[in-house]
Every structure is written in C-alpha cells, then in structure tokens.
Amino acid sequence: MSIIKRAPGALLRGLPTALTIAVLAGIGYIGHRTGWKIPAASEVFGGGKEPREDWCGEHGVPESRCMICRGLKANAVPPSQQRKGDAATSSQPSEPEVEQVGTKKRPAVQLTTGDTAGRAGIEVQPAALKPMDETVEANAEVSFDLSRYAQVASRVPGTIALMRVQPGQRVTRGEVLALVDAVEVGRAKAELLQAAAQIVSRQRALDRIRNSTEAGFRNQADLVTAEAELKEASIRLFNARQSLVNLGLPVPTTAEGEIPGERDVLHLGLPEPILAELDPSRTSGNLLPVLSPIDGVVISRAAVAGEVVESGKPLLVVSDTSRLWVHAELTPAQAAKARVGQPLEFVPDVVGSTPVVGKVIWISPEVNEKTRTIQVRAEVDNSDGHLFAHSFGRARITVRSSQSAVVVPESALQKDGESHLLFVKLNDEVFQTREVRVGGHGGGWVEIVAGLRAGEPVAIKGSYALAAQLNRAKLVAGCTDD
C-alpha cells in the first residue's frame, strides 16, 4: 500500500526528465530531416514570399520563371504572357540558322519583368537592308604624278643666255623655256658644215677621177682611193648630224650635193618668235634651246640669265597638275583587302575642303621598315586645281560594296574586348547576346556581315544597360564557380 501511494509522486518527479528526453529526440529528428538548417517562416507557417531555393542568383529572377535556365527554345514566351495549356501544346516553327561568329558561348540577358526594358530606356528596331560599302581609312599625302612631272636641264654645260618663263606659268610641250650659250653647240654646227662641204668636194673629185679612168688617163688605184675618201666624208657627216640630234637640235634638210646655209645652221632650233627677242648683231651660234617636254605648269626655277649651268643639272621643274597622286599608308590587315581599281576618296586636312575621288593604281609589294605600313597609290582628278601637292588628309578606300546589306544603327553595337555584340529581343523579358562581324560604316549605320538576319529585333537604344546586366551576370557566375 505504501508503494502504491508513493508511485504518483515518483511519476511526477520523473516527468521533467521524460519531457526533456522527448524534446531532444524531436529536435534530433527535425535536424536530421532539414540538414540541421533553420527552416524559413514560410515553410513553418505557409504563405509569404517564394522560397529562396526557387531564386536564380545568376539571372536575378525566380528560377521557376528563368527561361534561360529552363531553355529558350522550349519556352520562348514568358510566363506572364502564357495562357494555360499553351506551353505544353504550342510548337515553335523552325527558323534558318544564323551564321555563328566566334567559338565563345554568349549568355542571354533576362530582365525581371516585361516592362523593365521600357523603364531602362531600351528601344528595339528590326535589322534593315540597305546599300552599304565596307571601307578602310588611313592617313594620306598628295604628290605630283611622276608620269606627268619633268625636271628640265641643259644637255651640255654653258651659260644661260635667256630665261623665258616664271614659276606658275603654264607652258606647252616643245615651248622654249630658256636658251643656253654652249661652246659644244657651236662646235657641232661647225662640224656639220665642214662635213657637208667635204662631201661635196670629195664627190666632185671622184667624178673627175672616174671619167679620167674611163678615158685611160688614170689607173684603177686612184679611183679606189677617191671612193674611200668619199666614204670617210660620208661617215664624218653622219657623226656631225648625230651630234646635233644628241643635243636636241633638228638636222637641216638639204638636197644631195648641197651645203646647208650658214644662217640656217646659225639659228638651228630657234623659232621665229625667239629670234625676234634676240639682238641680231649679238646673237651667238652657240645657243641651245631648252624645251618643255610636257604640257603643264612651271613649278620651280633654279637658275637666272647669266648663270653658269652644268650638264644634267635641273634648271626648271614642269608638271601637269590636272591629275595628282594620293599615297595612303595602310596597315597590313587593311592592305589585304585593297585591290587595284578600287575607288578611293581623299579628304584634305582643310576645313571646308571638297573630297575628291580616284582609283587605286598601285599597291606596294613591301612593308615600310620604319612605319610598318604598306603604301597604296591612287590617281585623282585635279582639273579644278583645288588639291595641292604635299598636302595631308584622310583616304577612304571602298574595299567591298553591297546593295542589300544587313544594317543596324551604330548605337546598337557594344564591345566585349575585340568582339562586337548585339542584343536580339526574343520576348519582353529575354534578349539574346549575339557576337557579330561588322563591315562598312556610314550615315550612322553599321553593316553586320555575319551573326544576324534581316528583320530580327535588335536593341538600338539602351543596349549599354543590357551590356551592364551581362557583365553583372558574368561576375555572379564567376563568384559561384568557386
């Protein structure tokens, strides 16, 4: 009876211990099921915000709505625009493949909601088709056309007797620019007269000896000697005429057996207008006219009347400036695209200058050892005289032309190192990152050679915000990779 009376008291005294053991067992069970993590309030009480395990940290949206992680092709329409049953039954039509640029996989950019793009100032426009030229640009310099450029000099040493032109004066081919008093000219003229006179004398002597030989008054040896002397005189006359040709003087024309007149030889090569400028009483037979070899303008003059000149030393420079050369210095990569015959536009470094257009006529086969550039030469028209030799400017060579190029505004293009990126809109919340290859530029447009189709919607404004979101995603991915 005493044991029964004492039992309730013993149970009461052991109850706290039993409760403690039960609580510890419960905590151990819950901890084992939850991985010893404290559950969120929404898990305990229900409701509230979406669980954190459903959050996509890489793209900043709930994972259940992250179409990048779930696959763009399988879910191209965001959940906010889907109707029940559409996702399971809809089938996307197949599209032609876009030519891929580069091997690096570019992640897409997903916005939080459909109206985020509008709040960020992102505007979308379809890629258009326009005529576009691909060009390369380089520094350039104008020079004279060396095929229309002449340094005029005297063929023999002497003294300038008359200088007839001034720098800037326009001259024609064959016009007398100057007269040089040269002793060698007088010697050549005298030799011509002597040789011509000797020919006449030897010919008459031969005729007499031949008649005498036929009559029996002379032997055959005298006839042979006379014929040899005539031959020597003919050779001497030939040499005298050749000397005049070498001096640039015309050979006087006379009938066979006649001697040129002294006056004809004295004024040999001098036109009548030039003779009218000279004093007849003091005119020398040593005058050598210096003629212009081309039509053009006198660029410079290096001598004056009375000055002693040397043979071959330039006295004047004459050039036809109606056509000039433009030399552009291209990098090897640019020169690889250049071809003879391509159009070149030159813009002088002068405010308000009018561009001139020509064609590439020569590409250097070597790289400049100092500048490591390749020279390209073009011929341009300068009939209006607006270009000046040795002036600088910029040259633009059209290396490729397309009448239906895929183009986007230049504001749509973003850079990632050496790569060019565009953001193509897939839906209101997702923009696909495209690496593209660019071509020509002009008028605020840029040609897309590869990586984009005409008509695809591209972010043309606010694309920098998408680029920033892309870089942010890269940083997050870099942190989680560790």
Sequence and secondary structure as in RCSB ss.txt:
>XXXX:A:sequence
MSIIKRAPGALLRGLPTALTIAVLAGIGYIGHRTGWKIPAASEVFGGGKEPREDWCGEHGVPESRCMICRGLKAN
AVPPSQQRKGDAATSSQPSEPEVEQVGTKKRPAVQLTTGDTAGRAGIEVQPAALKPMDETVEANAEVSFDLSRYA
QVASRVPGTIALMRVQPGQRVTRGEVLALVDAVEVGRAKAELLQAAAQIVSRQRALDRIRNSTEAGFRNQADLVT
AEAELKEASIRLFNARQSLVNLGLPVPTTAEGEIPGERDVLHLGLPEPILAELDPSRTSGNLLPVLSPIDGVVIS
RAAVAGEVVESGKPLLVVSDTSRLWVHAELTPAQAAKARVGQPLEFVPDVVGSTPVVGKVIWISPEVNEKTRTIQ
VRAEVDNSDGHLFAHSFGRARITVRSSQSAVVVPESALQKDGESHLLFVKLNDEVFQTREVRVGGHGGGWVEIVA
GLRAGEPVAIKGSYALAAQLNRAKLVAGCTDD
>XXXX:A:secstr
 HHHHHHHHHHHHHHHHHHHHHHHHHHHHHHHHHTS    HHHHH  SS  GGGEETTTTEEGGG HHHH TTT 
 S GGG  TTHHHH            SSS    EE SSTTHHHHTT EEEE EEEEEEEEEEEEEEEEE GGGEE
EEE SS EEEEEE   TT EE TT EEEEEE HHHHHHHHHHHHHHHHHHHHHHHHHHHHHHHHHTSS HHHHHH
HHHHHHHHHHHHHHHHHHHHHTT       TT    HHHHHTTT  HHHHHHS GGG  TTEEEEE SSSEEEEE
E   TT EE TT EEEEEE TTEEEEEEEE HHHHTT  TT EEEEEESSTT   EEEEEEEE SS  TTT  EE
EEEEEE TT    TT EEEEEEEEEEEEEEEEEEGGG EEETTEEEEEEESSSSEEEEEEEEEEEEETTEEEEEE
S  TT EEEEESHHHHHHHHHHHHHHHHHHH 
